[in-house]
Amino acid sequence: MTYRDRKAPRTARQLLLYAVLNGVAILIQLGCLGFSRYVLQLADPVADNISGTLVGQALATIFRYLTYARWVFPAERDSER
């Protein structure tokens, strides 16, 4: 099991953080698309795919990776054991 060494999960807190951070990641991805469309005036399908799918999804994935590791599934410290 992946988290076998950890204490009982704080599922309600983790679920809420997971949902909120996913919402922020979605806004990051949509923000990249919006920036491309409304600031740079690039409204063709290729620009949408590059800004929304490639750039936006890459930034959202990095954001999720960093925030999940820190707040949703934090590693237990040795002093807390």
C-alpha positions in Angstrom: 0.0 0.0 0.0 1.3 3.4 -0.9 0.6 5.3 2.4 0.9 2.3 4.7 3.4 3.9 7.0 1.2 6.9 7.7 -1.4 7.5 10.5 -5.1 7.5 9.9 -6.0 9.8 7.0 -7.6 13.1 7.4 -10.0 12.4 4.6 -12.4 15.4 4.9 -9.6 17.9 5.0 -7.7 16.1 2.2 -10.8 16.0 0.0 -11.5 19.7 0.5 -7.9 20.6 -0.3 -7.9 18.3 -3.3 -11.1 19.9 -4.7 -9.9 23.5 -4.0 -6.5 22.9 -5.5 -8.0 21.2 -8.6 -10.2 24.3 -9.0 -7.2 26.6 -8.9 -5.4 24.3 -11.4 -8.4 24.6 -13.8 -8.3 28.3 -13.5 -4.6 28.3 -14.3 -5.3 26.3 -17.5 -8.2 28.6 -18.5 -6.1 31.6 -17.6 -3.5 30.6 -20.2 -6.2 30.1 -22.8 -7.8 33.5 -21.9 -4.4 35.2 -22.1 -3.8 33.8 -25.5 -7.3 34.7 -26.8 -7.9 38.1 -25.3 -4.5 39.6 -24.6 -2.5 38.2 -27.5 -5.6 38.1 -29.8 -4.8 34.5 -31.0 -8.2 32.9 -31.6 -7.5 30.1 -34.0 -7.7 26.4 -33.0 -3.9 25.9 -33.1 -3.3 28.7 -30.7 -6.0 27.4 -28.4 -4.5 24.0 -28.4 -1.0 25.3 -27.7 -2.0 27.8 -25.0 -4.8 25.9 -23.3 -3.7 22.3 -23.8 0.1 22.4 -23.9 1.1 25.4 -21.8 -1.9 25.6 -19.5 -2.0 21.9 -18.8 1.8 21.8 -18.1 1.5 24.7 -15.7 -1.5 23.2 -14.0 0.2 19.8 -13.7 3.3 21.4 -12.1 1.0 23.3 -9.7 -0.9 20.1 -8.7 2.4 18.2 -8.2 3.8 20.9 -5.9 0.7 21.6 -3.9 -0.5 18.0 -3.5 2.9 17.0 -2.1 2.9 19.9 0.3 -0.7 20.1 1.5 -2.9 17.2 0.4 -0.6 14.3 0.9 2.2 15.7 3.1 5.0 13.4 4.2 5.1 12.8 7.9 8.0 14.3 9.8 10.2 12.1 11.9 9.5 14.3 15.0 5.7 13.5 14.7 6.1 9.8 14.8 
